[in-house]
Amino acid sequence: MSKLAIHGGEPVRKSFLVYGAPDLGEEEIQAVVSCLKSGWLSTGPSVQQFEADIKAYSGAKFAIAANSCTALLHLSLIAHKIGPGDEVITTPMTFGATANVIEHVGAKVVLADLLPNSFHIDPSSIRSKITSKTKAILPVHYAGSPCQMDEINALAKEFGIAVIEDAAHAIGTKYKGKKIGTGENLTSFSLYVTKNIAAGEGGVLTTNDEELADTIRVYGLHGMSRGAWQRYTKSSQIHYDIVVPGYKYNMPDINASMAIQQLKKLEQFTEKRKVIADAYFKLLADETGLELPHSLKEQNEGDLCTWHIFPILINPEVLSASREEIMTALIQENIGVATHYRAIYEQQFYKEKYGFNPNDFPNCERVSKRIFSIPLSTVMTMQDVEDVVTAIKKVFGHFKK
């Protein structure tokens, strides 16, 4: 077996392969140039066009673009009038933003466990956490794989609470043949640089509820009665009103111009991601040092996972090294890796404020201590995939007990 790069050996690759990279073409470049030449740098006609495109794609009645998915999750809580004294149930297996926005409105973060051998929130655990103070459930469609929304929506209806979907990973995802974000619940998608469609920064929300949509629009731009698009056109009125103390969450046209072009490529991007994921499942099937993410595959008829990331779990019974040691060794082989995620209850702020007991989340704890993601993006070649597999087998082989 060849010597690990971390021990002075030759790395598997000469150049570093990042775990996630945007796939930008000449179309996006020209769109940005056109935007710059137009003079509309902030919110303007490109944002309006992108919102129209998202409505057409999703089938939702309303689409609202913003500068991040995080902003839209925050605005969703505000629109549902959630604040101090209220509780919001979410998953511990998520990025910090999901919990942070609950703190931003002064509500209490309540964590439910995952389904067994899964990355998704468990509806039965949600039920056990519902109290008279519960005002919303905030499920996360992890890695572009859908949560069990029938059960979650049924719980919400039974108890008269809202569902706010964190679909940061999940544009294009389908649940039982239906796209995530058709408008039943407030649903927010991310357009961050590593996401399945990338605008550098940005997010977009879908809903069928006009009142909620209006509230989100107003709070999303300073609480003004009209946005920048209306203010700077010939038909605008002289004055505007600040009707609520809102936020500066609007999306610039520069970002929207990229997003318009990226959305056109979403289906081909999703197919490419699926090809790479399938290759990992095939080429790593016999590697005993890890567990592959089988639970992210289509669990119900009509499901579609869009493979935003490809997480694996180390097998501590087979390996003599920690997750961190393995990740460091892979990085030295020029393979980029990332942790998606250390559980929310492990993060300093939430650990100190709430004193969560990891033993209350046995299914999440099993994932949180063992998980990391390997490269997956549409700019990858099959040679890149083979390099990742070669590096994994080299590193995991070295650390076998």
Secondary structure as a PSIPRED ss2 file (coil, helix, strand):
# PSIPRED VFORMAT (PSIPRED V4.0)

   1 M C   1.000  0.000  0.000
   2 S C   1.000  0.000  0.000
   3 K C   1.000  0.000  0.000
   4 L C   1.000  0.000  0.000
   5 A H   0.000  1.000  0.000
   6 I H   0.000  1.000  0.000
   7 H H   0.000  1.000  0.000
   8 G C   1.000  0.000  0.000
   9 G C   1.000  0.000  0.000
  10 E C   1.000  0.000  0.000
  11 P C   1.000  0.000  0.000
  12 V C   1.000  0.000  0.000
  13 R C   1.000  0.000  0.000
  14 K C   1.000  0.000  0.000
  15 S C   1.000  0.000  0.000
  16 F C   1.000  0.000  0.000
  17 L E   0.000  0.000  1.000
  18 V C   1.000  0.000  0.000
  19 Y C   1.000  0.000  0.000
  20 G C   1.000  0.000  0.000
  21 A C   1.000  0.000  0.000
  22 P C   1.000  0.000  0.000
  23 D C   1.000  0.000  0.000
  24 L C   1.000  0.000  0.000
  25 G C   1.000  0.000  0.000
  26 E H   0.000  1.000  0.000
  27 E H   0.000  1.000  0.000
  28 E H   0.000  1.000  0.000
  29 I H   0.000  1.000  0.000
  30 Q H   0.000  1.000  0.000
  31 A H   0.000  1.000  0.000
  32 V H   0.000  1.000  0.000
  33 V H   0.000  1.000  0.000
  34 S H   0.000  1.000  0.000
  35 C H   0.000  1.000  0.000
  36 L H   0.000  1.000  0.000
  37 K H   0.000  1.000  0.000
  38 S H   0.000  1.000  0.000
  39 G C   1.000  0.000  0.000
  40 W C   1.000  0.000  0.000
  41 L C   1.000  0.000  0.000
  42 S C   1.000  0.000  0.000
  43 T C   1.000  0.000  0.000
  44 G C   1.000  0.000  0.000
  45 P H   0.000  1.000  0.000
  46 S H   0.000  1.000  0.000
  47 V H   0.000  1.000  0.000
  48 Q H   0.000  1.000  0.000
  49 Q H   0.000  1.000  0.000
  50 F H   0.000  1.000  0.000
  51 E H   0.000  1.000  0.000
  52 A H   0.000  1.000  0.000
  53 D H   0.000  1.000  0.000
  54 I H   0.000  1.000  0.000
  55 K H   0.000  1.000  0.000
  56 A H   0.000  1.000  0.000
  57 Y H   0.000  1.000  0.000
  58 S H   0.000  1.000  0.000
  59 G C   1.000  0.000  0.000
  60 A C   1.000  0.000  0.000
  61 K C   1.000  0.000  0.000
  62 F E   0.000  0.000  1.000
  63 A E   0.000  0.000  1.000
  64 I E   0.000  0.000  1.000
  65 A E   0.000  0.000  1.000
  66 A E   0.000  0.000  1.000
  67 N C   1.000  0.000  0.000
  68 S E   0.000  0.000  1.000
  69 C H   0.000  1.000  0.000
  70 T H   0.000  1.000  0.000
  71 A H   0.000  1.000  0.000
  72 L H   0.000  1.000  0.000
  73 L H   0.000  1.000  0.000
  74 H H   0.000  1.000  0.000
  75 L H   0.000  1.000  0.000
  76 S H   0.000  1.000  0.000
  77 L H   0.000  1.000  0.000
  78 I H   0.000  1.000  0.000
  79 A H   0.000  1.000  0.000
  80 H C   1.000  0.000  0.000
  81 K C   1.000  0.000  0.000
  82 I C   1.000  0.000  0.000
  83 G C   1.000  0.000  0.000
  84 P C   1.000  0.000  0.000
  85 G C   1.000  0.000  0.000
  86 D C   1.000  0.000  0.000
  87 E E   0.000  0.000  1.000
  88 V E   0.000  0.000  1.000
  89 I E   0.000  0.000  1.000
  90 T E   0.000  0.000  1.000
  91 T C   1.000  0.000  0.000
  92 P C   1.000  0.000  0.000
  93 M C   1.000  0.000  0.000
  94 T C   1.000  0.000  0.000
  95 F C   1.000  0.000  0.000
  96 G H   0.000  1.000  0.000
  97 A H   0.000  1.000  0.000
  98 T H   0.000  1.000  0.000
  99 A H   0.000  1.000  0.000
 100 N H   0.000  1.000  0.000
 101 V H   0.000  1.000  0.000
 102 I H   0.000  1.000  0.000
 103 E H   0.000  1.000  0.000
 104 H H   0.000  1.000  0.000
 105 V C   1.000  0.000  0.000
 106 G C   1.000  0.000  0.000
 107 A C   1.000  0.000  0.000
 108 K E   0.000  0.000  1.000
 109 V E   0.000  0.000  1.000
 110 V E   0.000  0.000  1.000
 111 L E   0.000  0.000  1.000
 112 A C   1.000  0.000  0.000
 113 D C   1.000  0.000  0.000
 114 L E   0.000  0.000  1.000
 115 L C   1.000  0.000  0.000
 116 P C   1.000  0.000  0.000
 117 N C   1.000  0.000  0.000
 118 S C   1.000  0.000  0.000
 119 F C   1.000  0.000  0.000
 120 H C   1.000  0.000  0.000
 121 I E   0.000  0.000  1.000
 122 D C   1.000  0.000  0.000
 123 P H   0.000  1.000  0.000
 124 S H   0.000  1.000  0.000
 125 S H   0.000  1.000  0.000
 126 I H   0.000  1.000  0.000
 127 R H   0.000  1.000  0.000
 128 S H   0.000  1.000  0.000
 129 K H   0.000  1.000  0.000
 130 I C   1.000  0.000  0.000
 131 T C   1.000  0.000  0.000
 132 S C   1.000  0.000  0.000
 133 K C   1.000  0.000  0.000
 134 T E   0.000  0.000  1.000
 135 K E   0.000  0.000  1.000
 136 A E   0.000  0.000  1.000
 137 I E   0.000  0.000  1.000
 138 L E   0.000  0.000  1.000
 139 P C   1.000  0.000  0.000
 140 V E   0.000  0.000  1.000
 141 H C   1.000  0.000  0.000
 142 Y H   0.000  1.000  0.000
 143 A H   0.000  1.000  0.000
 144 G H   0.000  1.000  0.000
 145 S C   1.000  0.000  0.000
 146 P C   1.000  0.000  0.000
 147 C C   1.000  0.000  0.000
 148 Q C   1.000  0.000  0.000
 149 M H   0.000  1.000  0.000
 150 D H   0.000  1.000  0.000
 151 E H   0.000  1.000  0.000
 152 I H   0.000  1.000  0.000
 153 N H   0.000  1.000  0.000
 154 A H   0.000  1.000  0.000
 155 L H   0.000  1.000  0.000
 156 A H   0.000  1.000  0.000
 157 K H   0.000  1.000  0.000
 158 E H   0.000  1.000  0.000
 159 F H   0.000  1.000  0.000
 160 G C   1.000  0.000  0.000
 161 I C   1.000  0.000  0.000
 162 A E   0.000  0.000  1.000
 163 V E   0.000  0.000  1.000
 164 I E   0.000  0.000  1.000
 165 E E   0.000  0.000  1.000
 166 D E   0.000  0.000  1.000
 167 A C   1.000  0.000  0.000
 168 A C   1.000  0.000  0.000
 169 H C   1.000  0.000  0.000
 170 A C   1.000  0.000  0.000
 171 I C   1.000  0.000  0.000
 172 G C   1.000  0.000  0.000
 173 T C   1.000  0.000  0.000
 174 K E   0.000  0.000  1.000
 175 Y E   0.000  0.000  1.000
 176 K C   1.000  0.000  0.000
 177 G C   1.000  0.000  0.000
 178 K E   0.000  0.000  1.000
 179 K E   0.000  0.000  1.000
 180 I C   1.000  0.000  0.000
 181 G C   1.000  0.000  0.000
 182 T C   1.000  0.000  0.000
 183 G C   1.000  0.000  0.000
 184 E C   1.000  0.000  0.000
 185 N C   1.000  0.000  0.000
 186 L E   0.000  0.000  1.000
 187 T E   0.000  0.000  1.000
 188 S E   0.000  0.000  1.000
 189 F E   0.000  0.000  1.000
 190 S E   0.000  0.000  1.000
 191 L C   1.000  0.000  0.000
 192 Y C   1.000  0.000  0.000
 193 V C   1.000  0.000  0.000
 194 T C   1.000  0.000  0.000
 195 K C   1.000  0.000  0.000
 196 N C   1.000  0.000  0.000
 197 I C   1.000  0.000  0.000
 198 A C   1.000  0.000  0.000
 199 A C   1.000  0.000  0.000
 200 G C   1.000  0.000  0.000
 201 E C   1.000  0.000  0.000
 202 G E   0.000  0.000  1.000
 203 G E   0.000  0.000  1.000
 204 V E   0.000  0.000  1.000
 205 L E   0.000  0.000  1.000
 206 T E   0.000  0.000  1.000
 207 T E   0.000  0.000  1.000
 208 N C   1.000  0.000  0.000
 209 D C   1.000  0.000  0.000
 210 E H   0.000  1.000  0.000
 211 E H   0.000  1.000  0.000
 212 L H   0.000  1.000  0.000
 213 A H   0.000  1.000  0.000
 214 D H   0.000  1.000  0.000
 215 T H   0.000  1.000  0.000
 216 I H   0.000  1.000  0.000
 217 R H   0.000  1.000  0.000
 218 V H   0.000  1.000  0.000
 219 Y H   0.000  1.000  0.000
 220 G H   0.000  1.000  0.000
 221 L E   0.000  0.000  1.000
 222 H C   1.000  0.000  0.000
 223 G C   1.000  0.000  0.000
 224 M E   0.000  0.000  1.000
 225 S C   1.000  0.000  0.000
 226 R C   1.000  0.000  0.000
 227 G C   1.000  0.000  0.000
 228 A H   0.000  1.000  0.000
 229 W H   0.000  1.000  0.000
 230 Q H   0.000  1.000  0.000
 231 R H   0.000  1.000  0.000
 232 Y C   1.000  0.000  0.000
 233 T C   1.000  0.000  0.000
 234 K C   1.000  0.000  0.000
 235 S C   1.000  0.000  0.000
 236 S C   1.000  0.000  0.000
 237 Q C   1.000  0.000  0.000
 238 I C   1.000  0.000  0.000
 239 H C   1.000  0.000  0.000
 240 Y C   1.000  0.000  0.000
 241 D C   1.000  0.000  0.000
 242 I E   0.000  0.000  1.000
 243 V C   1.000  0.000  0.000
 244 V C   1.000  0.000  0.000
 245 P C   1.000  0.000  0.000
 246 G C   1.000  0.000  0.000
 247 Y C   1.000  0.000  0.000
 248 K E   0.000  0.000  1.000
 249 Y C   1.000  0.000  0.000
 250 N C   1.000  0.000  0.000
 251 M C   1.000  0.000  0.000
 252 P C   1.000  0.000  0.000
 253 D H   0.000  1.000  0.000
 254 I H   0.000  1.000  0.000
 255 N H   0.000  1.000  0.000
 256 A H   0.000  1.000  0.000
 257 S H   0.000  1.000  0.000
 258 M H   0.000  1.000  0.000
 259 A H   0.000  1.000  0.000
 260 I H   0.000  1.000  0.000
 261 Q H   0.000  1.000  0.000
 262 Q H   0.000  1.000  0.000
 263 L H   0.000  1.000  0.000
 264 K H   0.000  1.000  0.000
 265 K C   1.000  0.000  0.000
 266 L H   0.000  1.000  0.000
 267 E H   0.000  1.000  0.000
 268 Q H   0.000  1.000  0.000
 269 F H   0.000  1.000  0.000
 270 T H   0.000  1.000  0.000
 271 E H   0.000  1.000  0.000
 272 K H   0.000  1.000  0.000
 273 R H   0.000  1.000  0.000
 274 K H   0.000  1.000  0.000
 275 V H   0.000  1.000  0.000
 276 I H   0.000  1.000  0.000
 277 A H   0.000  1.000  0.000
 278 D H   0.000  1.000  0.000
 279 A H   0.000  1.000  0.000
 280 Y H   0.000  1.000  0.000
 281 F H   0.000  1.000  0.000
 282 K H   0.000  1.000  0.000
 283 L H   0.000  1.000  0.000
 284 L C   1.000  0.000  0.000
 285 A C   1.000  0.000  0.000
 286 D C   1.000  0.000  0.000
 287 E C   1.000  0.000  0.000
 288 T C   1.000  0.000  0.000
 289 G C   1.000  0.000  0.000
 290 L E   0.000  0.000  1.000
 291 E E   0.000  0.000  1.000
 292 L C   1.000  0.000  0.000
 293 P C   1.000  0.000  0.000
 294 H H   0.000  1.000  0.000
 295 S H   0.000  1.000  0.000
 296 L H   0.000  1.000  0.000
 297 K C   1.000  0.000  0.000
 298 E C   1.000  0.000  0.000
 299 Q C   1.000  0.000  0.000
 300 N C   1.000  0.000  0.000
 301 E C   1.000  0.000  0.000
 302 G C   1.000  0.000  0.000
 303 D C   1.000  0.000  0.000
 304 L E   0.000  0.000  1.000
 305 C C   1.000  0.000  0.000
 306 T C   1.000  0.000  0.000
 307 W C   1.000  0.000  0.000
 308 H C   1.000  0.000  0.000
 309 I C   1.000  0.000  0.000
 310 F E   0.000  0.000  1.000
 311 P E   0.000  0.000  1.000
 312 I E   0.000  0.000  1.000
 313 L E   0.000  0.000  1.000
 314 I E   0.000  0.000  1.000
 315 N C   1.000  0.000  0.000
 316 P C   1.000  0.000  0.000
 317 E C   1.000  0.000  0.000
 318 V C   1.000  0.000  0.000
 319 L E   0.000  0.000  1.000
 320 S C   1.000  0.000  0.000
 321 A C   1.000  0.000  0.000
 322 S C   1.000  0.000  0.000
 323 R H   0.000  1.000  0.000
 324 E H   0.000  1.000  0.000
 325 E H   0.000  1.000  0.000
 326 I H   0.000  1.000  0.000
 327 M H   0.000  1.000  0.000
 328 T H   0.000  1.000  0.000
 329 A H   0.000  1.000  0.000
 330 L H   0.000  1.000  0.000
 331 I H   0.000  1.000  0.000
 332 Q H   0.000  1.000  0.000
 333 E C   1.000  0.000  0.000
 334 N C   1.000  0.000  0.000
 335 I E   0.000  0.000  1.000
 336 G C   1.000  0.000  0.000
 337 V C   1.000  0.000  0.000
 338 A E   0.000  0.000  1.000
 339 T C   1.000  0.000  0.000
 340 H C   1.000  0.000  0.000
 341 Y C   1.000  0.000  0.000
 342 R C   1.000  0.000  0.000
 343 A C   1.000  0.000  0.000
 344 I H   0.000  1.000  0.000
 345 Y H   0.000  1.000  0.000
 346 E H   0.000  1.000  0.000
 347 Q C   1.000  0.000  0.000
 348 Q H   0.000  1.000  0.000
 349 F H   0.000  1.000  0.000
 350 Y H   0.000  1.000  0.000
 351 K H   0.000  1.000  0.000
 352 E H   0.000  1.000  0.000
 353 K H   0.000  1.000  0.000
 354 Y H   0.000  1.000  0.000
 355 G C   1.000  0.000  0.000
 356 F C   1.000  0.000  0.000
 357 N C   1.000  0.000  0.000
 358 P H   0.000  1.000  0.000
 359 N H   0.000  1.000  0.000
 360 D H   0.000  1.000  0.000
 361 F C   1.000  0.000  0.000
 362 P H   0.000  1.000  0.000
 363 N H   0.000  1.000  0.000
 364 C H   0.000  1.000  0.000
 365 E H   0.000  1.000  0.000
 366 R H   0.000  1.000  0.000
 367 V H   0.000  1.000  0.000
 368 S H   0.000  1.000  0.000
 369 K C   1.000  0.000  0.000
 370 R C   1.000  0.000  0.000
 371 I E   0.000  0.000  1.000
 372 F E   0.000  0.000  1.000
 373 S E   0.000  0.000  1.000
 374 I E   0.000  0.000  1.000
 375 P C   1.000  0.000  0.000
 376 L C   1.000  0.000  0.000
 377 S C   1.000  0.000  0.000
 378 T C   1.000  0.000  0.000
 379 V C   1.000  0.000  0.000
 380 M C   1.000  0.000  0.000
 381 T C   1.000  0.000  0.000
 382 M H   0.000  1.000  0.000
 383 Q H   0.000  1.000  0.000
 384 D H   0.000  1.000  0.000
 385 V H   0.000  1.000  0.000
 386 E H   0.000  1.000  0.000
 387 D H   0.000  1.000  0.000
 388 V H   0.000  1.000  0.000
 389 V H   0.000  1.000  0.000
 390 T H   0.000  1.000  0.000
 391 A H   0.000  1.000  0.000
 392 I H   0.000  1.000  0.000
 393 K H   0.000  1.000  0.000
 394 K H   0.000  1.000  0.000
 395 V H   0.000  1.000  0.000
 396 F H   0.000  1.000  0.000
 397 G H   0.000  1.000  0.000
 398 H H   0.000  1.000  0.000
 399 F C   1.000  0.000  0.000
 400 K E   0.000  0.000  1.000
 401 K C   1.000  0.000  0.000
